[in-house]
Amino acid sequence: IYPINKTCESVFIGKITAPNPYPFDIRGGSHVITLGDYRVAIAHVCDFYKSEQGNKDTEYLHNFIVWDKNWNVLKYDKLFSFMDVRIEFCTGMTVYGNDLLISFGVRDNAAYLLRAPIKFIEDFING
């Protein structure tokens, strides 16, 4: 089923105590997961620009978004890249024991699974 007016809108129920510090739209990414007392997701932003040939081009960067249990945005974390390439996107995240598994694609032709200790991710977010 397609929207009749072919538009969409962002809907938000909580408070934003940490406004988006980046001049980009926040887009899709991982699932939202519970991590301790917080809800966490990885989103991506796109930096659109014109190439030397005048064509539309973009670079994808990611950041963690942290909510409290009432869905109030607490933090937009620093931007990062998984593999330091222009086209990459996070597709999922889940807790696996004491680790996070993060799936992501690179250059629209390869898929990867990153396994990182939860402590490392918490330190990254809080660092």
C-alpha positions as CSV (number, residue, x, y, z in Angstrom):
1,I,0.0,0.0,0.0
2,Y,1.4,3.4,-1.0
3,P,0.6,6.7,0.7
4,I,-2.0,8.5,-1.2
5,N,-0.3,11.9,-1.2
6,K,3.2,10.4,-1.6
7,T,4.7,12.3,1.4
8,C,5.9,11.3,4.8
9,E,6.6,13.1,8.1
10,S,8.8,12.5,11.1
11,V,6.7,11.7,14.2
12,F,8.2,12.2,17.6
13,I,6.7,11.6,21.0
14,G,9.5,12.4,23.6
15,K,11.6,15.4,24.4
16,I,14.8,16.2,22.6
17,T,17.2,17.1,25.4
18,A,20.1,16.9,23.0
19,P,19.4,18.6,19.6
20,N,20.8,17.1,16.4
21,P,24.2,18.8,16.2
22,Y,24.7,18.0,12.5
23,P,23.5,19.9,9.4
24,F,22.2,16.7,7.9
25,D,19.0,14.8,7.9
26,I,19.2,11.7,10.2
27,R,18.2,8.6,8.2
28,G,17.7,4.9,8.6
29,G,20.1,2.5,10.2
30,S,19.9,-0.2,12.9
31,H,17.1,-1.5,15.0
32,V,16.6,0.3,18.3
33,I,17.9,-1.9,21.1
34,T,17.9,-1.7,24.9
35,L,21.3,-1.3,26.4
36,G,21.3,-1.0,30.1
37,D,18.9,1.8,31.1
38,Y,18.9,3.2,27.6
39,R,17.6,2.7,24.1
40,V,20.3,2.9,21.4
41,A,20.4,2.8,17.6
42,I,22.8,3.6,14.8
43,A,21.5,6.1,12.3
44,H,23.2,7.5,9.2
45,V,23.4,10.9,7.7
46,C,24.2,11.8,4.2
47,D,26.4,14.7,3.1
48,F,25.2,15.5,-0.4
49,Y,27.4,17.4,-2.7
50,K,28.2,17.8,-6.4
51,S,31.1,15.9,-7.9
52,E,33.7,17.5,-10.1
53,Q,31.6,16.5,-13.0
54,G,28.6,18.3,-11.5
55,N,26.7,15.0,-10.6
56,K,25.0,14.4,-7.3
57,D,27.3,12.5,-4.9
58,T,27.2,11.7,-1.2
59,E,29.1,10.4,1.7
60,Y,27.4,8.3,4.4
61,L,28.4,8.8,8.0
62,H,26.9,7.2,11.2
63,N,26.2,8.0,14.7
64,F,24.7,6.4,17.8
65,I,21.5,8.0,19.1
66,V,20.6,7.4,22.7
67,W,17.1,7.6,24.3
68,D,15.9,7.1,27.8
69,K,13.2,4.5,28.4
70,N,10.5,7.2,27.8
71,W,12.0,7.9,24.3
72,N,13.5,11.3,25.2
73,V,16.6,11.8,23.0
74,L,19.6,12.2,25.3
75,K,22.5,12.2,22.9
76,Y,23.5,12.2,19.2
77,D,27.0,10.7,19.3
78,K,30.0,11.8,17.1
79,L,29.9,10.8,13.4
80,F,32.0,7.8,12.4
81,S,32.6,5.5,9.5
82,F,32.9,1.7,9.7
83,M,35.5,1.3,6.9
84,D,36.4,4.9,5.9
85,V,34.6,4.6,2.5
86,R,32.0,7.0,1.1
87,I,29.1,4.5,0.7
88,E,28.3,2.3,3.7
89,F,25.2,1.9,5.8
90,C,24.2,0.1,9.0
91,T,21.4,-2.5,8.6
92,G,21.1,-4.0,12.1
93,M,22.3,-4.3,15.6
94,T,21.7,-6.8,18.4
95,V,23.1,-7.8,21.8
96,Y,25.0,-11.1,21.7
97,G,26.3,-12.0,25.2
98,N,28.7,-9.2,26.2
99,D,29.0,-8.0,22.6
100,L,27.1,-6.1,20.1
101,L,26.7,-7.5,16.6
102,I,26.4,-4.7,14.0
103,S,25.6,-5.5,10.4
104,F,26.5,-3.1,7.6
105,G,26.9,-2.9,3.9
106,V,29.8,-1.2,1.9
107,R,29.6,0.3,-1.6
108,D,26.3,-1.5,-2.3
109,N,28.2,-4.8,-3.0
110,A,29.5,-6.3,0.3
111,A,28.0,-7.1,3.7
112,Y,29.9,-7.2,7.0
113,L,29.2,-8.2,10.6
114,L,31.1,-6.3,13.3
115,R,31.4,-7.9,16.7
116,A,32.3,-5.3,19.4
117,P,32.3,-5.6,23.2
118,I,29.4,-3.7,24.8
119,K,32.0,-1.9,27.1
120,F,33.9,-0.6,24.0
121,I,30.6,0.7,22.5
122,E,29.6,2.4,25.8
123,D,33.1,4.0,26.1
124,F,32.8,5.1,22.4
125,I,29.4,6.7,23.0
126,N,30.5,8.3,26.3
127,G,34.0,9.3,25.2
